[in-house]
Every structure is written in structure tokens, then in C-alpha cells.
């Protein structure tokens, strides 16, 4: 059986539909940064998806190539994730998607080094005839967060975020958005194949104790 991060780390991928605290350790990602509406046809976000998956599957299938990764074991490519923010906006303003800044990411297994990553970027660029140079090897340590499973369309997220904020106030915490700590979404459903009403999205916010 291939290693599946969603099953092995349920505390990070399968929270309940009520807020809970979690401490997230350091994680390495394939990342592509960009700006603009993620729904724009052929836009920067959709181009980023092509790059992310090209590199992710090149690494996943590397064991069938001449390039060998030390400590490699077969695994399921983890779900797509995203860090989102808007300049001069606390949290997220869903009414103006054109102002989104985002870092789209896919988690990397711990055994994949920067050297392995660079090999995959070069290999994917050649094999897929796709410029993958925007991909970067990104390390993030989120630390203390609040998270919840959101069910339904992305545009309904404010209602779920309100539940998170109310929970924080009750528990003596507050959001801690900074240049390094962002609104984080993990897409447990494929939005291209699932109707909006049935989407499942982990929403995670960085927090700190109230002063």
C-alpha cells in the first residue's frame, strides 16, 4: 500500500466540522506564487496547477526512472493546498477575488531534498514541455492554529470562519495573520469534479494567545 498522508496524518487533513486547535510541524512543499482570480480561465492560478502537478508526479514516479531518491517509498500525492491573502485586508475578502495573492502548494514527503526537487523541475520541464521554473521548494512551520472542515462552496467560507473566530474568543485566542502566517486552505475535494455543495475544504488560521 502506498503511503497516504491524509490517512496517516488525519489530525491535519480530516478535522471535524467544528473548530479545533492544532500545532502544525515544519512541512516542505512544492510551491508556486501568484496573484489574481483563481477562476480566471487560463489565468496564472490554472497555470500554477499545471506546474505543481507536473513536478509532483515526476517525483512520485521517480522510482521508475534512472534517478534514485534516497529513502524513497511509494506514496499518494497529497491534496492541493493554498495560502491566501490580500494587501491591506485582515483575513480574506471573498467579494473581490481579483485582489488575491496566493501560494499554491503540494506537500512533499520528508525524504525529498532540494536536490531531488531541482531534478524534478528540470525533468518535468523537458518531458511535459512546460516551463516549471516558477516552482520553488518551500518550507513552512505553521505552529499553533485553529482549523475546521468547511462543507460547501468556497464563497460560503465566511460563515465557517465566523465559527472559528467565535471559538477563539471563547478559548482566549486571536488570529495571528502576518507576512509569514496566512489563511490556509486544504482541498479535500477536486473542484473540477465535485459540485460546489459537496466540496470539503480544511480552513486553517494561525493564532496566538490573547495578551
Buried (B, 14 or more C-beta within 10 A) or exposed (E): EEEEBBEEBEEBBBBEEEBBEBEBEEBBBBBBBBBBBBEEEEBBBEBBBBBBBBBBBBBBEBEEEEBEBEEBEEBBBBBBBBBBBBEEEEBBEBEEBEBBBBBBBBBBBEEBBEEBBEBBBBBBBEEBEBBBEBBBBBEBEBBBBBBBBBBBBBEBBEEBBEBBBEBBEEBEBBBBBEEEBBBBBBBBBEBEEEEEEEBBBBBBBBBBEEE
